[in-house]
Amino acid sequence: MSKKIYVIHENDAWVVPLRAAFEKLNLPYEEWFVDRMTLDLSEAPPVGVFYNRMSASAHTRDHRFAPEFTGNLLAWLERHNRKVINGRRALQLEVRKSEQYISLQQHGIAHPKSIVVNDVELLPDAVDKLNLFPFIVKPNRGGKGAGVQLFQSKQSLIQTIENGGLGESLDGIWLVQQYVQPANGRIVRAEFVGGEFLYAVSIDSSKGFELCPADACQIEDAFCPVGENETTSKFQILKNYKNSDLEKYAHFLKDNNIGVGALEYSEDAEGKRFVYDVNTNTNYNSGAEAESGGHRQGMFEIAKFLGKELEKVVEVEKVSALATV
């Protein structure tokens, strides 16, 4: 049986541009849609490269337990020493923002000051401890910025809680966080593929926190503020981009088994960068890529990277086969 690239996901729309890239490069691939799936632990997985695209926002598409099942799937793959891109550690960070910040600290990367609680009633006390206004309240597991709210005062948070407007946190954990207002009203995503910096995209954050860059968001995701006429103004790939923290970002991703991912940050008026989110299920905006000249296309670069990883697996299998002859 020929070796393949296996794409693990729960959102068909987000895989469309990746499929096109695979076809263009003539790469063999197969999709594993994780919303409903049966796993026989007594069997060995096929040999190939496994690319995990599971998202923390799966529950917003009625795939509530897809990340939990994917954790079991990745454990099975890793137990059989399969090549996994964005393995269990990557998934762990994808669904736990608090652990993202702990790891960022370990790598000397600044993030907004954050207080973690496991009960909504503790949020007002956490605001007192933070003592920074305005402030952000977000669920530990969100995705796409879902559930992130900005508050000007402790009293406004209390009123929101009393009115039932805070929403839910899937794991029961909430974060009260310093709000770092971007000096120019835009946040930045530094994108990496295969450990290499791809490009940085500037995103207009003036309309909220749910900043999904995927093309599918324009037509399928009502929560993603990407209008059909906003593609090139909302998302802009930065030219002559400079960031002294890029090497730290690359080490952070490598140490956390994130082969494809991005770090989002806000830069304040003094020029200090604060990383507030790590994306292990990164998406790209083709309009912004085209506007910048189309020299670097995210999904195409991912497909090329996965193709090279598949070549390595095939070569290893050949060597192993010869050794047993």
C-alpha positions as YAML, in Angstrom:
chain: A
units: angstrom
residues:
- id: 1
  name: MET
  ca: [0.00, 0.00, 0.00]
- id: 2
  name: SER
  ca: [1.38, 3.42, -0.95]
- id: 3
  name: LYS
  ca: [2.23, 5.85, 1.84]
- id: 4
  name: LYS
  ca: [-0.02, 8.87, 2.33]
- id: 5
  name: ILE
  ca: [-0.47, 12.13, 4.15]
- id: 6
  name: TYR
  ca: [-3.36, 11.78, 6.61]
- id: 7
  name: VAL
  ca: [-5.18, 14.97, 7.57]
- id: 8
  name: ILE
  ca: [-6.98, 14.83, 10.92]
- id: 9
  name: HIS
  ca: [-9.71, 17.48, 11.17]
- id: 10
  name: GLU
  ca: [-13.34, 18.32, 11.96]
- id: 11
  name: ASN
  ca: [-14.02, 21.25, 9.62]
- id: 12
  name: ASP
  ca: [-14.38, 20.38, 5.96]
- id: 13
  name: ALA
  ca: [-14.34, 24.00, 4.78]
- id: 14
  name: TRP
  ca: [-10.91, 24.71, 6.25]
- id: 15
  name: VAL
  ca: [-9.35, 21.81, 4.31]
- id: 16
  name: VAL
  ca: [-10.51, 22.95, 0.86]
- id: 17
  name: PRO
  ca: [-7.36, 25.00, 0.02]
- id: 18
  name: LEU
  ca: [-5.11, 22.26, 1.40]
- id: 19
  name: ARG
  ca: [-6.75, 19.72, -0.90]
- id: 20
  name: ALA
  ca: [-6.05, 22.01, -3.86]
- id: 21
  name: ALA
  ca: [-2.40, 22.26, -2.84]
- id: 22
  name: PHE
  ca: [-2.09, 18.47, -2.52]
- id: 23
  name: GLU
  ca: [-3.60, 18.03, -5.98]
- id: 24
  name: LYS
  ca: [-1.27, 20.63, -7.48]
- id: 25
  name: LEU
  ca: [1.75, 18.87, -6.01]
- id: 26
  name: ASN
  ca: [0.36, 15.41, -6.86]
- id: 27
  name: LEU
  ca: [0.65, 14.26, -3.25]
- id: 28
  name: PRO
  ca: [-1.30, 11.22, -1.98]
- id: 29
  name: TYR
  ca: [-3.54, 12.10, 0.95]
- id: 30
  name: GLU
  ca: [-6.52, 10.94, 2.94]
- id: 31
  name: GLU
  ca: [-8.75, 12.81, 5.37]
- id: 32
  name: TRP
  ca: [-9.80, 11.53, 8.77]
- id: 33
  name: PHE
  ca: [-12.91, 13.42, 9.83]
- id: 34
  name: VAL
  ca: [-12.94, 13.10, 13.61]
- id: 35
  name: ASP
  ca: [-16.47, 14.16, 14.52]
- id: 36
  name: ARG
  ca: [-17.67, 10.54, 14.28]
- id: 37
  name: MET
  ca: [-14.96, 7.91, 14.13]
- id: 38
  name: THR
  ca: [-14.21, 4.39, 15.39]
- id: 39
  name: LEU
  ca: [-10.71, 3.48, 16.55]
- id: 40
  name: ASP
  ca: [-9.57, -0.14, 16.99]
- id: 41
  name: LEU
  ca: [-6.68, -0.02, 19.47]
- id: 42
  name: SER
  ca: [-5.62, -3.56, 18.62]
- id: 43
  name: GLU
  ca: [-4.73, -2.52, 15.08]
- id: 44
  name: ALA
  ca: [-1.66, -0.63, 13.95]
- id: 45
  name: PRO
  ca: [-2.16, 2.63, 12.04]
- id: 46
  name: PRO
  ca: [-1.10, 2.90, 8.42]
- id: 47
  name: VAL
  ca: [2.38, 4.18, 7.69]
- id: 48
  name: GLY
  ca: [2.53, 7.78, 6.55]
- id: 49
  name: VAL
  ca: [2.54, 11.35, 7.81]
- id: 50
  name: PHE
  ca: [-0.30, 12.48, 10.06]
- id: 51
  name: TYR
  ca: [-1.18, 16.17, 10.17]
- id: 52
  name: ASN
  ca: [-3.39, 17.16, 13.10]
- id: 53
  name: ARG
  ca: [-5.67, 20.12, 12.36]
- id: 54
  name: MET
  ca: [-7.97, 19.74, 15.34]
- id: 55
  name: SER
  ca: [-9.30, 23.08, 16.59]
- id: 56
  name: ALA
  ca: [-10.29, 24.38, 20.01]
- id: 57
  name: SER
  ca: [-13.36, 25.88, 18.33]
- id: 58
  name: ALA
  ca: [-14.74, 22.47, 17.28]
- id: 59
  name: HIS
  ca: [-17.65, 22.89, 19.70]
- id: 60
  name: THR
  ca: [-18.84, 25.96, 17.78]
- id: 61
  name: ARG
  ca: [-19.50, 23.62, 14.85]
- id: 62
  name: ASP
  ca: [-21.36, 21.03, 16.98]
- id: 63
  name: HIS
  ca: [-18.28, 18.79, 17.23]
- id: 64
  name: ARG
  ca: [-18.08, 19.04, 21.00]
- id: 65
  name: PHE
  ca: [-15.89, 16.02, 21.72]
- id: 66
  name: ALA
  ca: [-13.74, 15.96, 18.60]
- id: 67
  name: PRO
  ca: [-10.64, 17.32, 20.43]
- id: 68
  name: GLU
  ca: [-10.99, 14.72, 23.19]
- id: 69
  name: PHE
  ca: [-11.21, 11.90, 20.67]
- id: 70
  name: THR
  ca: [-8.27, 13.33, 18.74]
- id: 71
  name: GLY
  ca: [-6.20, 13.11, 21.91]
- id: 72
  name: ASN
  ca: [-6.78, 9.36, 21.95]
- id: 73
  name: LEU
  ca: [-6.08, 9.11, 18.24]
- id: 74
  name: LEU
  ca: [-2.75, 10.95, 18.58]
- id: 75
  name: ALA
  ca: [-1.74, 8.75, 21.53]
- id: 76
  name: TRP
  ca: [-2.40, 5.69, 19.35]
- id: 77
  name: LEU
  ca: [-0.32, 7.10, 16.49]
- id: 78
  name: GLU
  ca: [2.56, 8.08, 18.75]
- id: 79
  name: ARG
  ca: [2.49, 4.70, 20.51]
- id: 80
  name: HIS
  ca: [3.20, 3.16, 17.06]
- id: 81
  name: ASN
  ca: [5.93, 5.74, 16.32]
- id: 82
  name: ARG
  ca: [4.10, 7.31, 13.41]
- id: 83
  name: LYS
  ca: [5.21, 10.70, 12.13]
- id: 84
  name: VAL
  ca: [2.75, 13.21, 13.58]
- id: 85
  name: ILE
  ca: [2.76, 16.93, 12.79]
- id: 86
  name: ASN
  ca: [1.19, 18.85, 15.70]
- id: 87
  name: GLY
  ca: [0.98, 15.96, 18.12]
- id: 88
  name: ARG
  ca: [-0.49, 15.58, 21.59]
- id: 89
  name: ARG
  ca: [1.45, 18.46, 23.14]
- id: 90
  name: ALA
  ca: [0.27, 20.78, 20.36]
- id: 91
  name: LEU
  ca: [-3.33, 19.70, 20.97]
- id: 92
  name: GLN
  ca: [-2.88, 20.26, 24.69]
- id: 93
  name: LEU
  ca: [-1.92, 23.90, 24.08]
- id: 94
  name: GLU
  ca: [-4.63, 24.34, 21.46]
- id: 95
  name: VAL
  ca: [-7.36, 23.70, 24.03]
- id: 96
  name: ARG
  ca: [-5.71, 25.21, 27.14]
- id: 97
  name: LYS
  ca: [-4.80, 28.88, 26.93]
- id: 98
  name: SER
  ca: [-3.47, 28.91, 30.48]
- id: 99
  name: GLU
  ca: [-0.86, 26.32, 29.51]
- id: 100
  name: GLN
  ca: [0.07, 28.38, 26.47]
- id: 101
  name: TYR
  ca: [1.07, 31.22, 28.80]
- id: 102
  name: ILE
  ca: [3.03, 28.94, 31.12]
- id: 103
  name: SER
  ca: [5.06, 27.68, 28.17]
- id: 104
  name: LEU
  ca: [5.50, 31.21, 26.78]
- id: 105
  name: GLN
  ca: [6.98, 32.19, 30.14]
- id: 106
  name: GLN
  ca: [9.42, 29.29, 29.95]
- id: 107
  name: HIS
  ca: [10.64, 30.61, 26.60]
- id: 108
  name: GLY
  ca: [10.98, 34.22, 27.72]
- id: 109
  name: ILE
  ca: [8.07, 35.44, 25.58]
- id: 110
  name: ALA
  ca: [5.93, 38.17, 27.09]
- id: 111
  name: HIS
  ca: [2.18, 37.63, 27.41]
- id: 112
  name: PRO
  ca: [-0.58, 39.69, 29.04]
- id: 113
  name: LYS
  ca: [-0.83, 39.29, 32.81]
- id: 114
  name: SER
  ca: [-3.41, 36.58, 33.47]
- id: 115
  name: ILE
  ca: [-5.33, 35.28, 36.49]
- id: 116
  name: VAL
  ca: [-6.84, 31.78, 36.21]
- id: 117
  name: VAL
  ca: [-9.95, 30.66, 38.14]
- id: 118
  name: ASN
  ca: [-12.18, 27.58, 38.04]
- id: 119
  name: ASP
  ca: [-15.42, 29.18, 39.21]
- id: 120
  name: VAL
  ca: [-17.33, 32.13, 37.74]
- id: 121
  name: GLU
  ca: [-17.94, 33.47, 41.24]
- id: 122
  name: LEU
  ca: [-14.18, 33.94, 41.63]
- id: 123
  name: LEU
  ca: [-13.90, 36.25, 38.62]
- id: 124
  name: PRO
  ca: [-14.58, 39.52, 40.51]
- id: 125
  name: ASP
  ca: [-11.84, 38.68, 43.02]
- id: 126
  name: ALA
  ca: [-9.52, 37.92, 40.13]
- id: 127
  name: VAL
  ca: [-10.26, 41.36, 38.72]
- id: 128
  name: ASP
  ca: [-9.16, 42.87, 42.04]
- id: 129
  name: LYS
  ca: [-5.95, 40.87, 41.91]
- id: 130
  name: LEU
  ca: [-5.27, 41.88, 38.30]
- id: 131
  name: ASN
  ca: [-6.05, 45.54, 39.06]
- id: 132
  name: LEU
  ca: [-5.71, 46.62, 35.43]
- id: 133
  name: PHE
  ca: [-8.50, 48.34, 33.48]
- id: 134
  name: PRO
  ca: [-9.98, 47.67, 31.03]
- id: 135
  name: PHE
  ca: [-9.52, 43.91, 31.15]
- id: 136
  name: ILE
  ca: [-10.35, 40.77, 29.19]
- id: 137
  name: VAL
  ca: [-12.34, 37.73, 30.35]
- id: 138
  name: LYS
  ca: [-11.96, 34.61, 28.24]
- id: 139
  name: PRO
  ca: [-12.64, 30.87, 28.53]
- id: 140
  name: ASN
  ca: [-9.59, 28.66, 28.82]
- id: 141
  name: ARG
  ca: [-10.77, 26.77, 25.74]
- id: 142
  name: GLY
  ca: [-12.27, 28.96, 23.08]
- id: 143
  name: GLY
  ca: [-10.97, 29.11, 19.51]
- id: 144
  name: LYS
  ca: [-11.46, 31.91, 16.95]
- id: 145
  name: GLY
  ca: [-11.74, 34.33, 19.87]
- id: 146
  name: ALA
  ca: [-15.08, 32.80, 20.88]
- id: 147
  name: GLY
  ca: [-16.24, 33.96, 24.30]
- id: 148
  name: VAL
  ca: [-13.62, 36.69, 24.67]
- id: 149
  name: GLN
  ca: [-15.12, 39.85, 26.22]
- id: 150
  name: LEU
  ca: [-13.69, 43.26, 27.08]
- id: 151
  name: PHE
  ca: [-14.81, 44.93, 30.31]
- id: 152
  name: GLN
  ca: [-14.24, 48.48, 31.47]
- id: 153
  name: SER
  ca: [-15.00, 47.83, 35.12]
- id: 154
  name: LYS
  ca: [-15.51, 45.13, 37.72]
- id: 155
  name: GLN
  ca: [-19.16, 46.14, 38.10]
- id: 156
  name: SER
  ca: [-19.85, 45.64, 34.38]
- id: 157
  name: LEU
  ca: [-18.49, 42.09, 34.69]
- id: 158
  name: ILE
  ca: [-20.68, 41.39, 37.72]
- id: 159
  name: GLN
  ca: [-23.75, 42.62, 35.84]
- id: 160
  name: THR
  ca: [-22.88, 40.44, 32.85]
- id: 161
  name: ILE
  ca: [-22.53, 37.39, 35.09]
- id: 162
  name: GLU
  ca: [-25.85, 38.13, 36.81]
- id: 163
  name: ASN
  ca: [-27.59, 38.55, 33.43]
- id: 164
  name: GLY
  ca: [-26.18, 35.26, 32.13]
- id: 165
  name: GLY
  ca: [-24.22, 36.96, 29.39]
- id: 166
  name: LEU
  ca: [-20.79, 35.55, 30.09]
- id: 167
  name: GLY
  ca: [-21.29, 32.34, 28.13]
- id: 168
  name: GLU
  ca: [-19.62, 29.07, 29.01]
- id: 169
  name: SER
  ca: [-16.17, 27.65, 29.54]
- id: 170
  name: LEU
  ca: [-16.00, 24.05, 28.37]
- id: 171
  name: ASP
  ca: [-13.44, 23.00, 30.97]
- id: 172
  name: GLY
  ca: [-14.80, 25.25, 33.72]
- id: 173
  name: ILE
  ca: [-11.69, 27.46, 33.69]
- id: 174
  name: TRP
  ca: [-11.72, 31.20, 33.08]
- id: 175
  name: LEU
  ca: [-8.97, 33.77, 32.58]
- id: 176
  name: VAL
  ca: [-9.03, 37.40, 33.63]
- id: 177
  name: GLN
  ca: [-6.39, 39.08, 31.55]
- id: 178
  name: GLN
  ca: [-4.66, 42.37, 30.99]
- id: 179
  name: TYR
  ca: [-5.95, 44.12, 27.87]
- id: 180
  name: VAL
  ca: [-3.07, 45.22, 25.68]
- id: 181
  name: GLN
  ca: [-4.52, 47.78, 23.29]
- id: 182
  name: PRO
  ca: [-2.68, 47.60, 19.96]
- id: 183
  name: ALA
  ca: [-1.14, 50.96, 19.18]
- id: 184
  name: ASN
  ca: [-2.41, 51.00, 15.59]
- id: 185
  name: GLY
  ca: [-5.62, 49.04, 16.16]
- id: 186
  name: ARG
  ca: [-4.20, 45.91, 14.55]
- id: 187
  name: ILE
  ca: [-2.83, 42.67, 15.95]
- id: 188
  name: VAL
  ca: [-0.18, 40.51, 14.24]
- id: 189
  name: ARG
  ca: [0.05, 36.78, 13.54]
- id: 190
  name: ALA
  ca: [3.54, 35.39, 12.97]
- id: 191
  name: GLU
  ca: [3.10, 32.26, 10.85]
- id: 192
  name: PHE
  ca: [5.47, 29.28, 10.83]
- id: 193
  name: VAL
  ca: [5.57, 26.13, 8.70]
- id: 194
  name: GLY
  ca: [8.00, 23.31, 9.43]
- id: 195
  name: GLY
  ca: [9.82, 25.42, 11.98]
- id: 196
  name: GLU
  ca: [10.49, 28.19, 9.47]
- id: 197
  name: PHE
  ca: [8.98, 31.68, 9.56]
- id: 198
  name: LEU
  ca: [6.50, 32.07, 6.71]
- id: 199
  name: TYR
  ca: [5.20, 35.63, 7.02]
- id: 200
  name: ALA
  ca: [3.43, 38.00, 9.39]
- id: 201
  name: VAL
  ca: [-0.12, 39.13, 8.80]
- id: 202
  name: SER
  ca: [-1.59, 42.29, 10.31]
- id: 203
  name: ILE
  ca: [-5.27, 42.03, 11.28]
- id: 204
  name: ASP
  ca: [-7.71, 44.84, 12.02]
- id: 205
  name: SER
  ca: [-9.03, 44.15, 15.52]
- id: 206
  name: SER
  ca: [-11.37, 47.13, 15.77]
- id: 207
  name: LYS
  ca: [-14.53, 45.04, 15.31]
- id: 208
  name: GLY
  ca: [-13.88, 42.43, 17.96]
- id: 209
  name: PHE
  ca: [-11.73, 39.51, 19.00]
- id: 210
  name: GLU
  ca: [-12.98, 36.73, 16.72]
- id: 211
  name: LEU
  ca: [-10.32, 37.04, 14.07]
- id: 212
  name: CYS
  ca: [-10.45, 33.88, 11.97]
- id: 213
  name: PRO
  ca: [-8.46, 34.48, 8.76]
- id: 214
  name: ALA
  ca: [-9.76, 31.47, 6.81]
- id: 215
  name: ASP
  ca: [-11.45, 32.19, 3.49]
- id: 216
  name: ALA
  ca: [-14.34, 29.96, 4.59]
- id: 217
  name: CYS
  ca: [-15.15, 32.43, 7.35]
- id: 218
  name: GLN
  ca: [-16.31, 34.92, 4.74]
- id: 219
  name: ILE
  ca: [-19.27, 32.77, 3.81]
- id: 220
  name: GLU
  ca: [-19.75, 30.09, 6.42]
- id: 221
  name: ASP
  ca: [-18.90, 31.43, 9.85]
- id: 222
  name: ALA
  ca: [-21.21, 34.14, 11.14]
- id: 223
  name: PHE
  ca: [-18.92, 34.71, 14.11]
- id: 224
  name: CYS
  ca: [-15.90, 35.58, 11.99]
- id: 225
  name: PRO
  ca: [-15.90, 39.29, 10.97]
- id: 226
  name: VAL
  ca: [-14.44, 38.91, 7.49]
- id: 227
  name: GLY
  ca: [-16.74, 40.64, 5.02]
- id: 228
  name: GLU
  ca: [-16.48, 39.98, 1.30]
- id: 229
  name: ASN
  ca: [-15.25, 43.54, 0.74]
- id: 230
  name: GLU
  ca: [-12.89, 43.55, 3.70]
- id: 231
  name: THR
  ca: [-10.44, 40.83, 2.67]
- id: 232
  name: THR
  ca: [-7.45, 42.98, 1.80]
- id: 233
  name: SER
  ca: [-8.10, 45.75, 4.33]
- id: 234
  name: LYS
  ca: [-8.75, 43.55, 7.33]
- id: 235
  name: PHE
  ca: [-5.85, 41.16, 6.61]
- id: 236
  name: GLN
  ca: [-2.54, 42.52, 5.32]
- id: 237
  name: ILE
  ca: [0.69, 40.59, 4.95]
- id: 238
  name: LEU
  ca: [3.51, 42.76, 6.26]
- id: 239
  name: LYS
  ca: [6.44, 43.63, 4.04]
- id: 240
  name: ASN
  ca: [9.94, 44.16, 5.45]
- id: 241
  name: TYR
  ca: [8.72, 42.64, 8.70]
- id: 242
  name: LYS
  ca: [11.12, 42.69, 11.65]
- id: 243
  name: ASN
  ca: [10.68, 41.03, 15.03]
- id: 244
  name: SER
  ca: [13.56, 40.32, 17.39]
- id: 245
  name: ASP
  ca: [11.51, 37.56, 19.06]
- id: 246
  name: LEU
  ca: [11.16, 35.35, 15.98]
- id: 247
  name: GLU
  ca: [13.90, 32.98, 17.12]
- id: 248
  name: LYS
  ca: [12.16, 32.60, 20.48]
- id: 249
  name: TYR
  ca: [8.89, 31.91, 18.69]
- id: 250
  name: ALA
  ca: [10.53, 29.19, 16.59]
- id: 251
  name: HIS
  ca: [12.05, 27.51, 19.68]
- id: 252
  name: PHE
  ca: [8.70, 27.69, 21.46]
- id: 253
  name: LEU
  ca: [6.94, 25.93, 18.58]
- id: 254
  name: LYS
  ca: [9.62, 23.26, 18.25]
- id: 255
  name: ASP
  ca: [9.66, 22.49, 21.98]
- id: 256
  name: ASN
  ca: [5.88, 22.09, 21.97]
- id: 257
  name: ASN
  ca: [5.76, 19.80, 18.92]
- id: 258
  name: ILE
  ca: [4.00, 22.42, 16.79]
- id: 259
  name: GLY
  ca: [5.15, 21.87, 13.22]
- id: 260
  name: VAL
  ca: [2.60, 24.26, 11.75]
- id: 261
  name: GLY
  ca: [1.31, 27.17, 13.80]
- id: 262
  name: ALA
  ca: [1.22, 30.86, 14.57]
- id: 263
  name: LEU
  ca: [1.64, 33.23, 17.48]
- id: 264
  name: GLU
  ca: [-0.70, 36.21, 17.78]
- id: 265
  name: TYR
  ca: [0.43, 39.33, 19.57]
- id: 266
  name: SER
  ca: [-0.55, 42.88, 20.32]
- id: 267
  name: GLU
  ca: [2.07, 45.63, 20.32]
- id: 268
  name: ASP
  ca: [1.45, 48.50, 22.75]
- id: 269
  name: ALA
  ca: [2.25, 52.19, 22.36]
- id: 270
  name: GLU
  ca: [5.76, 51.62, 23.73]
- id: 271
  name: GLY
  ca: [6.52, 48.96, 21.13]
- id: 272
  name: LYS
  ca: [6.35, 45.98, 23.51]
- id: 273
  name: ARG
  ca: [4.85, 42.80, 22.09]
- id: 274
  name: PHE
  ca: [2.50, 40.61, 24.15]
- id: 275
  name: VAL
  ca: [1.61, 37.18, 22.73]
- id: 276
  name: TYR
  ca: [-1.96, 36.37, 23.74]
- id: 277
  name: ASP
  ca: [-2.75, 33.32, 21.60]
- id: 278
  name: VAL
  ca: [-1.03, 30.33, 20.04]
- id: 279
  name: ASN
  ca: [-2.68, 28.82, 16.97]
- id: 280
  name: THR
  ca: [-1.88, 25.20, 16.18]
- id: 281
  name: ASN
  ca: [-4.70, 24.97, 13.64]
- id: 282
  name: THR
  ca: [-3.61, 27.93, 11.60]
- id: 283
  name: ASN
  ca: [-5.52, 29.25, 8.57]
- id: 284
  name: TYR
  ca: [-4.66, 31.75, 5.89]
- id: 285
  name: ASN
  ca: [-6.43, 34.44, 3.90]
- id: 286
  name: SER
  ca: [-5.89, 34.00, 0.16]
- id: 287
  name: GLY
  ca: [-7.00, 37.57, -0.57]
- id: 288
  name: ALA
  ca: [-4.23, 38.98, 1.61]
- id: 289
  name: GLU
  ca: [-1.72, 36.55, 0.06]
- id: 290
  name: ALA
  ca: [-2.73, 37.63, -3.45]
- id: 291
  name: GLU
  ca: [-2.58, 41.31, -2.48]
- id: 292
  name: SER
  ca: [1.01, 40.81, -1.29]
- id: 293
  name: GLY
  ca: [2.01, 39.26, -4.61]
- id: 294
  name: GLY
  ca: [1.18, 35.63, -3.88]
- id: 295
  name: HIS
  ca: [4.82, 34.67, -3.36]
- id: 296
  name: ARG
  ca: [4.09, 32.73, -0.17]
- id: 297
  name: GLN
  ca: [0.83, 30.80, 0.03]
- id: 298
  name: GLY
  ca: [0.31, 29.23, 3.42]
- id: 299
  name: MET
  ca: [-1.57, 26.09, 2.47]
- id: 300
  name: PHE
  ca: [0.77, 25.42, -0.45]
- id: 301
  name: GLU
  ca: [3.77, 25.73, 1.90]
- id: 302
  name: ILE
  ca: [2.13, 23.30, 4.32]
- id: 303
  name: ALA
  ca: [1.52, 20.81, 1.51]
- id: 304
  name: LYS
  ca: [5.17, 21.09, 0.40]
- id: 305
  name: PHE
  ca: [6.35, 20.57, 3.96]
- id: 306
  name: LEU
  ca: [4.13, 17.51, 4.43]
- id: 307
  name: GLY
  ca: [5.32, 16.14, 1.09]
- id: 308
  name: LYS
  ca: [8.94, 16.37, 2.22]
- id: 309
  name: GLU
  ca: [8.07, 14.65, 5.50]
- id: 310
  name: LEU
  ca: [6.36, 11.88, 3.56]
- id: 311
  name: GLU
  ca: [9.51, 11.40, 1.46]
- id: 312
  name: LYS
  ca: [11.49, 10.93, 4.68]
- id: 313
  name: VAL
  ca: [9.04, 8.29, 5.92]
- id: 314
  name: VAL
  ca: [9.17, 6.44, 2.60]
- id: 315
  name: GLU
  ca: [12.98, 6.45, 2.67]
- id: 316
  name: VAL
  ca: [13.06, 5.10, 6.22]
- id: 317
  name: GLU
  ca: [10.68, 2.32, 5.22]
- id: 318
  name: LYS
  ca: [12.92, 1.41, 2.27]
- id: 319
  name: VAL
  ca: [15.99, 1.21, 4.50]
- id: 320
  name: SER
  ca: [14.11, -0.91, 7.03]
- id: 321
  name: ALA
  ca: [12.91, -3.27, 4.31]
- id: 322
  name: LEU
  ca: [16.44, -3.75, 2.98]
- id: 323
  name: ALA
  ca: [17.76, -4.40, 6.47]
- id: 324
  name: THR
  ca: [15.34, -7.30, 6.93]
- id: 325
  name: VAL
  ca: [16.22, -8.97, 3.63]
...
